Each structure stands twice: as C-alpha cells, then as structure tokens.
C-alpha cells in the first residue's frame, strides 16, 4: 500500500524503489523531500545532486525541484533508477 513519506535530503539517501517525489522544501531549516512510496518494496540508495542557477547538472539525472535559500536558488536532481 502506497504512503507519503518524508526523507531528509543527504548526498546518498535510501528510499524504496519506484518512489515518486512529490515535493522538495525546507522544514525547520533542513531540506526534505516528500515521496509517494510503497514501503514494502526493497530500498535503494539514490544520490542527490544540487546546482545553482546557470550551472549545468550532470547527465542522467531527474529534476525534483528548486528551493530559495537566502538570495540563492538551488536546483535539485536525483540519480535515475
């Protein structure tokens, strides 16, 4: 059964396979994602990447959202499954 779960963003994050990222935002000063997951599926390490406006992210990444941090805009990507 699918559930919405919250995960704190780290460079390498273990999340269930097939997770669909719904939202990316700061909560109490820490960056999180909210994802629709099937907690019964096996977990997989996914890598998160960040780049600023005007920078070019690596290939084979999936965009998950952008956040404003003070005067900077950061764009977040996750490795493809």
Secondary structure by P-SEA (a helix, b strand, c coil): cbbbbbbccccbbbbccccccccccccccbbbbbbbcccccbbbbbbbbbbccccccccccccccccccccbbbbbbbccc
